[in-house]
């Protein structure tokens, strides 16, 4: 794993630390004609040489695979991505890079992946509870509070609705994490922070129904996350 971690370090430095935003924009504009694309690959090559301690005699095959695959993947992303799909291509791009890092490392060390050793009881349990906290809770809360929907529709309701759903998912994941790691004080901090951000909306709004609707949704969201966090710890203790 040490070799893979070294390759991963070089990738993180090259793709995120030593790649200015203006390089990214220049690559998106000029694509294969962009000199910044080749600067980017050169930076990756230099970083790889550093983490491999200039030992190309031993690692030349992995070095060539990583550099050539990185150039090909970046070039494909530049030509295939569109403005609406840029965020999807970012994740596809990174996943492909990681895949080739694993392949390159496997030339020199044994990578053994087994579903039986990877999928453990604890992993299944935490996966189920994360899905309950994020997606299942969102649907249940929506069903519960629909009866009190103030129907305060605006032109940008669709965007706000999606943002509100993701905010709810993230806040429940935070609360769940705080509960299972026994950091209850952080839940109060999170609730206070959300109240500060919501205070402006509630203060300027003259709709009492909207205020109550927001409060009910917030309390349900925190309540579900706390309940599931406590339940997870209880089930985990039963297993052990």
PyMOL commands that set and color helices and strands:
alter all, ss='L'
color gray80, all
select helices_A, chain A and resi 2-17+21-33+35-51+56-80+83-106+115-118+121-148+157-180+184-204+208-239
alter helices_A, ss='H'
color red, helices_A
deselect
rebuild
show_as cartoon
